[in-house]
């Protein structure tokens, strides 16, 4: 009997998309080489102990949440979990209010005492009806009206995206709910938790397989590498793969200002505080809320959105979607490459959505 030739796979990127595909293909008897230009695995979810011994997320807070039982079960192969429900406050005129906007937000902001039905009636009277709902401005005005829009959304969006809400597709604002009850959790997913030993350790377990080799600090060179593999899984920016043939796709970047506060056990009341109208940064996150770590000091991060730098967020506008479609057509014509992940698919994915997309891509390759 003849032997079946071993298939060799190159995976570009050791974040969620690349690591999930790598593990799935390794378990399907492929030989997998993972490369990443950064000096670490885990992509933007990378976490580490800072010089003071506090576990921080180098690239800003990553809060895991999903309604997908299959996704949670899959990742549970590689980590234990710490239950955690994220809470956020938005500062308006020096006062921190629950965000997303709920009944308590409007009661405190306007000096009211509304019950759930009263809050629903308030939103109904305040809203500006928009038909059709096309932009993020439409979404918010249609939901809560102009005053709340201007207090909580308008300037935050301008900072975060460098655009007015009227220039962004509806899906950006649609990610943020409005509630008539007092639920002040940022997410309401059925599964909300943090990897008990951190994201990096979870990725170490995921990539720990005899058929997976990982090389860090390695740039992807399509011309040099393509002929050495049966297939390539690419998780980087799709426009970069095609040498920016139609021009660069806009991405929003971030600059992170990390700070440790010695002798301060707690800096703020919730994991994240948003500053829609003050400062050049959008928010401050305190990591001990997320991790549950006990430490005599605390570490925080301020996030400054920028136009240039590492790509973090695809900018979801009509024009950018049209440009992406041109690159997607090129990607669809590539027979030996699979494009998956937030940057490769130019999608504003959550972490669980990236895992789902990666599992689907792996199933398609395994056949």
N, C-alpha and C positions, 0 to 999 in steps of 0.2 A: 504494500500500500504506500502511496506517496504521502508526503507530509504537506500540511497546509502552510503556505508562506506566511510568516509573521508580518503583520501590518505595522508600519511605523507612522506615528502621528506627531506633528509639531503643534504645540499649543502656544500661542503668543499671548501672554498675560496670565498672571497667577492670582487674579482676583476671583470673585465668585464664579463668573462664567467659565473661565479657564480651568479652575480647580475642579469644579463639578464635572465638566466634560472629561477632564483627565482621569478622574477616579472611575467614571463609568466605562470609559474605553479601556482602561487598564484591567478592570474586572471582566471585560469582554475579550481579554487576551491580546490587546494591542500593546505595542511598545511605544511609550509616550515620553516625549521630551518637552518639558515646559521651560520657556524662557520669559524673563521679565526684565525690562530696562532698569527698574528700581532695584535697590539692594535688599529688598525684603519681599516676602510673599504677602498675600491677603489684600492686595490692591488698596483701595481707599478705606477699607475696613480695618486696616492694620492698627493694632494697639500695642502698647509697650509701657513698661515702667519708666517714668521720667527720673531725673537724677535725684529726686526726693523720695522715690519709691511709690509714687501714686500711679495707678494704671490709667493711662490717657489714650484717647483716640487721636492719632497724629493729624488726621485729615478731617477733623470735626466729628460730631456725635453720630453714631450709627445705632439706631434703635430697631431691634428686630421685632417684627409683628407680621402675622399672616392669618388668613382664614383658610389656608390650604393645609389640611391635615397631612397630605402626602409630602408637602414641602417640609413641615415641621418634623415629621417622622424621619425623613431622609437626613436632615442635618443632625438629628438626635443620635445618629450613628457615630458622630464625631465629637459630640460635646454633651456635657450635662448642662442644665439651664438654671438660671436664677430668675424667678418671676419678677417682672418689672413692668409697671404701667407708667408711661411717660406723661408728665404734666408740664404745661408751658404757661407762662404769664406774658401778657403784652402790656408794655408801659405806655400810658397816655397821660400827658401832663403830670408826670412824676408819680403816678399811681399804677400799681400792677394789677391787672384784671385777668380773669380766666380767659384763656384762648386755646382752642377755638371759642368764638363767642357763644355764650349760653345764657340762660335766664339770670344767673348771678351777675354776669357781665353787665347786662343792661340795667338790672336793679341797682347795682352799685354806681354805675356811671351816671345814671339819670335820677338817682334818689327815689326809685320806685319800689313797689312791693308786689310784683306780679307773680301769680302762680303759673303753672305750665300753659294753661289755656290763655291766660293773659299775655304771656310772652309770645305765643303764636299769633295772637291778635295784634300785638305791637309790631312784629315783623311784617304782618300783612299790611298794616297801615303805613309802615315806613318804606316798604319796597317800591322801587321804580320798575314797573313792568317793562321787560325787554323781550321783544319778539322779532326775529329769532335770537336765541342766545348763541353768540358766535365767539365773543372775546371774554377774557377774564373779567373785564369791567362789567360786561353784561351779567355774568354769573353773580357777582357780588351785589350790584345794584338791584338786581332782580330778587335777591334773597333778603338783604338787610337794609337797603336804602343808602342814601348818600352820606349821612353823617358818620355812620359806623364804617362805611367804605373809606372815607377820608381819614378817620382816626386810626384804623388798624391795617388797612390794606394798601392804600395808594402809595404812600412814601416807602413802605417796606418793599413793595414790588419794584419801585423805581431803583432802590438800592440793590436789591437782589438780582434783578435782571438787566438793569440799565435801560429799561423800557417802561412805558406806561402800561397799565393793565389793558388798555384798549388795543395795544399792539400784540398782546399774547393770546394764544388760543385758549378757549374756555377750559380745557382740561387742567391748566395750572391751578386756577382758583377752585375748580371743582374738587380738588384733592382735600380741601379744607371744609369740614362740615359746619353747619350752624345748628345749634340745639336749643330747644325750648325747655329742657330740663336742666338739672344742676350737674350733669356729668362733666367733669373737668379733665377727663383723660384726653390726651391728644389723639390717640387711636382707640378704636372700639373692637379691634380684631379679636377673634376667639383665642388666639395664641399670641401672648406678648411676654417676651423673656429676653434675657441677655445670656450669652455663653458664659458659663460659670467661671471658666479660667481665661476668658477673653477670646476675641475673634482669632488672633494669630495662632493660638494653640489649637483651635478648631481646624484652621487651615493646615496646620502641621499634620494633624491626624488624617485629614482628607487626602493629603499628598503623600502620606506614608504608605507606599505600595512598592513592591519589588520591581514592577514594570514601569514605574515613573521615575524619571530623573529631572531635577530642577536646577537650572542655571540662572543666577541673578546677575544684574548689571550687564545684560546682553541685549543689544539692539537687534530688532528684526530686520533682516536684509532679504527681501523677496527674491532678488536675482541670484543670491548666493545660496539660499536655503531651499528654495522650492523643489528642486530636482531630487533632493535627498529623502523625501518623505512621500508616503502614499496619499497623505491628506494633511491639510493645515486647518486648524481652528484659530481664527483671528478675533481677538476681543478689543483691539485698539480702535482709534478713530477711523472710520471708513474712508474719509477723504484722504487721510495720510496714506492708506494702503494704495490708493490710485494716484499718488503723487499730486493731489490737489488739481486734478485734470479740469474740473469745472470751477475751480476756486475753493477757498476754505469754507467749511461749514462753521457757522458761529457756535461757539461753546462759551459758557460762563465759567469763570475761574474763581478761586477763593484764595485769600491770604489769611493764614491763621496766626494769631498772636497768643501764645501760651504763656501762662503766668502761674507760679506757685505762691501760695500765701501761707507762710510758716506760722504756726500757732493759731490758725483759724480753722476750726473744725467744720464750719459750714458758712459758705459765702452768700447763698441765696436760697429762697424757700422751695424752689422746684429745680428740676434738672436743667431747664432752659428758660431764659428770660428774653423775650423779643423787644427790640427797641425800634419800632417802626418810624418814629419821627425825630429821634435824637441820635447823635453820634454818626460816625462814618461806618461803624459796624452794624450788622443786623441783629446779632444775638450773642448772648454769653451762655455757655454751657459749663456746668460744674459736674465733673465726672463721677464723684463719689455717690451722687444720687443714682447714677446709672449702674454702677458696679456693686454698690453696697459695701465697698471697702472701708475698713476702720483705720483711720490714720490721724495723727494729731494736727496735720496741716491739710490743705486742700489745693487742688489744681483746677484752673479754669481755662477756657479758650474763648477768644473773641474772633468773630468771622467777618472779614472784609471782602465783599464781592468785588471782582475785578474783571476787566475785559480780556486781559492777557494773562497767560500762565497755563498751568496744567489744565486740561479740559475736565470739568466736573459735571456740568449740566448742559445737555442739548437745549438750545433756545427754541421753544415751540411756537413758531410763528408760521403763517401761511407761506411766506416767501422761503423760509428755511426748509419747510416740509417739501416744497417743490424742488429745491436744490437737492435735498436728500434723495428724492425719488430718482434723480438722474444717476446718482451714485449707486442706488439700490439696483437699478437696471444692470449696471456693470457687475455688481456682486452676484446677481442671479445668473449671469452668463459665465461665471467662474465655476468650472466643474470640480476643481480640486481644493476648494476653499469653502469653509463654513464660517459665516459671520454671525457672532452672537454676543449680546451684552449691550449695556447702555450706550457705549460709544460706537460700537460696530453697527448697531441697529438704529442709532440716533433716536432713542426712546428714553423718556424720563421714568425709567424703571425703579421700583422699590427693590430691596434686596431679594425678597421672596419671588418677585417676578423674574429677576435675573436667574435665580435657581431653576424656576419652572422652564424658562426659555432654554437654559443649558441642558436640562434633562431631556427636553424635546429634541434638541439638536443631537444629543448623544444617541437617542433612540433611532433617529433617522440614519446615523452613521453605522450603527450596529445592524440595522435592517431587521 
